């Protein structure tokens, strides 16, 4: 989502100056997921006052004017199964919306429309602190205006309502009406470089890792793969079998920057390379990119055993992220 969020017109994009220690709000992570496993942070608060963008760690995991934290789940299929949204802190529900359909609104004309937030709510935590939750599933809200909620209490489900192109929760934190980056509340406008990864998140025994690039989806299929196939869970029924005409491996990565390259290697049960490819380095940054490689079934059939794939994000030969997956034929 861009610049305007919520159920009423909001202030222009500004970051709060460092809050006094006694005023800090301790937050519980607001999604029932594990960052780096069942969810990932796609975008952080924008720390660049110009037409560009940068996150609190001076990375590119944001976009111009972004005033919150986007916690993304892997697919629309995962969203349909249900992923809980949790209250980040104790407080009182100020307002809600729950009747917008789970259908992304991608018209750029909605940037300054309150409907851009989709279904969601705002919670007042006292001492000037508020949190706002956007893009929740239609009819999933479990609280009403005026309800008192506890930290970690389930509020509803992640959806795809409002102005969004992928299933996620957009969380905005404000203090005295100003946007605060929960990962770096001490940073003022147009500043970056503090990558502690904790900030206001104070759940005992749990840290929220900062990931500036991430391999979101991987798997095997019996033929060509599309992003739609991944999103809708259609590949579960297309896992390769000994009689399949093709053996394909796919990956979707997010947060890629200019100069990054995807690398894919598929090996057979004896460790011999079946197919491999290093794609050309990107000429410009991409929020997400999907690629696949594969081979047709040889005349002698597929060798019985376990096939493996190594899927990586590279930059000038350095491995920035990697996943290894396996399938038995």
N, C-alpha and C positions, 0 to 999 in steps of 0.2 A: 504494500500500500504506500501511497505517496502523501506527503504533506498534510492533508486534512484527514482526521479520523474522528469517530465518535458519533454522538447523538446530537451534538450542537456544534456550532462553529468554534474552532479552537484557536488558541493564540498562535502566532507565527512560530516557526521552528526556532526554539532557543533552548540552551542547556543551562541548568541551574549552576550557580557557582558553588564551591564546596560548602556542604551543609555542616553545621556544628555537630560534633560527635554525639551529643546527647539527643540530637534530632534525627539521627539515622534510623531508617526503617529496616528491620531484619526481615528478609523475605524467604519464603519457602518456594522451591522451584514449582512453577504453576502448571506443569503437565505431568501426567502419570507415565513417564517414559525415562529412558536412560540415554543421556546425551552421548553421541558417538556410537550408539547401538540401535535403539529403537526410535531415536529422533536426533535431530541436529539443528543447530542454530544457523539459519540461512542468512539472516541479516541482523546486524546490531544497529544501535543508534548512530546516525551520521555525525561525525565530528569535524566536518569541513563546512565552513560558512559560505564557501564559494559555490559555483555550479558543479564542482566535483564532489567526491565523497571519500570517506575513510572511516574505519571503525576505531574503537578506543585504543587498539594496539597498533594503529597506523596501517592496518591491512585494508583490503578491498571488500570486506564482507558487510556491505551496506549499499545504499544508493542515495542520490541527492534528496535531502529533506526528510529522510526516514527518521521517525521520532520514537521508535520502539524496538522491541526484540521479537523477531520472527522465529518461532520454534516449530520446525517442520517435521512431519512424519513421512515415512518413505513413499506411500502410495495412497491413492483414493480407496483402494481395497482396504487398507489398514484403517482409513477414516470410517468406512462403512461398518467395520467391525466394532468401532468405538474406542476412542482414546480420551480419557478423562482430563478435564480442565479443573485445576485446583485453586482455591483462594491463596494468594501469595502471602497474605497476612490477615490477622483478625481485623474486623471492621464492620461497617454498616453499608448495605447495598443502597446506592443513591438512585440508580435508574437502570433499566434493562430494555432489551429488544429481543424478541424470540420468533418473529413471524416471517422473516425473510427466507426464501427458498434456498436450498443448498445448490445454488447454481452461480458460478463465478460471474461477476459483473466486471468486464474488462474495458468498457468504454472509458477513454481518457477523460471524458467530460464529467466523470464522477469523482475526480480528484478532490474537489472541494464540497462534495455532497456528503452530509452526515451518514447516508446509507452506505458509504464506502466501508465502514466498519462492519457491516453486516449484523448478524446477531451477536449480542454480547452484553456486557454490563460494566458499571463503574462502582468501585468500592471506596468508601471514605475510611481511612485508617486513623484519623485524628492528627493533630499537630501539623496540619497543612498537607498531609500525604494522601495521595489517591493512586489507585491502580485501575487500568482499563483493559478489558479483554475483548478481542474482536475475532470475527470469522467463525463463530461457534455454530453448531448444527441447529437447524430449525427445530423448534420445540424441545430442545434438550435441556434448557435451563431449569435448574432445580431450586432456584431462589427467586424471591420477589423483592421489589422495592421496599425498603424498610427492614428487611431481615438482617439479623446479626449473624455473622459467619465467623468461623474459626480458621486459623492458618491450616492449610492442607485440606480443608473441607471441599468435597466435590461440588462444583458449580454447574457442570454440564459436560458437553462433548465438543471436541474439535470438529469444525465443519469446513465448508468452502463457500460460505455466504459473504456477500459484499464484494469489494474490489480485491480479488485475489486470483492467482492462476495456479495455486497448489494448496493442498490441505495443511493448515498451520494455525497456531495461535499467535496473534499479534498482541504483545503486552506492552503497554505504555505506563511508565511510572512518572508521577508529577509531585513536586513539592512547591506549595504556594503558587500553583498554576504554571510552573516552569518544568519542562521535561528534564528528567534525571536519567542518565544511563546507569542502570542497576549494576553493571559490571565495572564502572569507573565513576562513582558519584563525586569524587574529588575533582574531576577534570572539568574545566570551564569551556566555554565556547571556543571552537577552533583549536583544540589541543588534543594530543593523543600520545600514546607511548607507554601507558601503564597497563600491563597485560597480566595482572594478578589472577584473573579468572574467577574471582569470588565476589568482590564488591559488596553489595547488599545481601547477597544470598548467604544465609547463615544456618542452613540445615546441618545439624550435627553429623559429622562423619561423612559428609558428601560435598564434593567439589564439582564445579561445572567447567569442564575443559574448554579452552579456546581452540577452535579448529578453523584454520583459514582456508583449508581445502578438504573435501570429503568425498569418499566414494559412497554414494547413497544406495544404489541398487546393483546387484550382480546376480548372475545365474546362468543356467544352461537352457537351451531350447532346441527344437528340432527343425528350425528354419529361421528366416529373417525375422527381426524383432523391431517393433516400433515403441515409442514412448507410451502410446495409448495401451499397448499390450501390457507394459509394465504397470502403469497406473491402475488398470482395472483388474489386475490379478489373473489375466488370461493365460499367463505362462505356466501357471501351476499344472494345467492340463496338457502342457506341451513339453514336458521334460523328455529328453532323448531316451530312446529304448534301443535294444540291440538291432531292431529292424528299421530304425529311423533312417530316412534318406539323407539327413544332414546332421551334423553335430556343431552347434553354435554356442559361443559364450558371449555374454553382453555385460556392459557396465554403464552406469550413469553417474557422473561426477558433478559436484556443484562447487561454486566459489572459485572457478578457474580464472587465472589472470593471463594477460598477453605473455607469450613465451612458454607457457605450460604445454605439455604434450601428454597424451594418453598412450600407455603401452599395454599390450595384451599378448599373452603367450598361452597356448593350449598344448599340453603334453599328454602322451598316451601312457598306458600302464607300465611300460618299460622305461619311461622318462624321456622318450624321443619326442622332439617337437613335431606336432601335427600342423600347426600354423602359428605364426606370430606376426605382429605388426606394431611399429611405433608410428603413430599418426603425426602429421606435421605440427610443429608448434603453432599455437593460436596467434593470429595476428591482432586480436583484441580480446578483452576479458569477456567471459561468458558466465552467466548465472548458473547454467547447467548445460551438460553435453552428454549425449548417449552415443555409443559406438558398439559394434559387434564384429566378430570375426568367426569364420567357420570353414568346414570342409564337407564336401559331399561324401557319402558312404563309398568306400573303396569296393572294387569288384569282389574282393575276398571277404567283405563284411568288416564290421568293427571288431577290433581285438578285444577280447573279454578282459575285464578288470576295471580299475579305478583310474579315471582321467582327472587331471588337475589343470587349473588355470591360475596364472599370476597376473593380477590386474593392478596397474600402477599409474600414478600421476608423476611425471618427470619434469624437471626444469634444469636445463643445461647439464643433463646427465645425473643430477641429484634426485633421489627418490623421495618425494614429499608425502606420499600416502600409498598404501599397498593393501590389497586383500588377496587371499588365496582361497580358492573354492575347489570342491571335488564332487565327482559323480561316478557311480558304479554302473557299468554296462555289463 
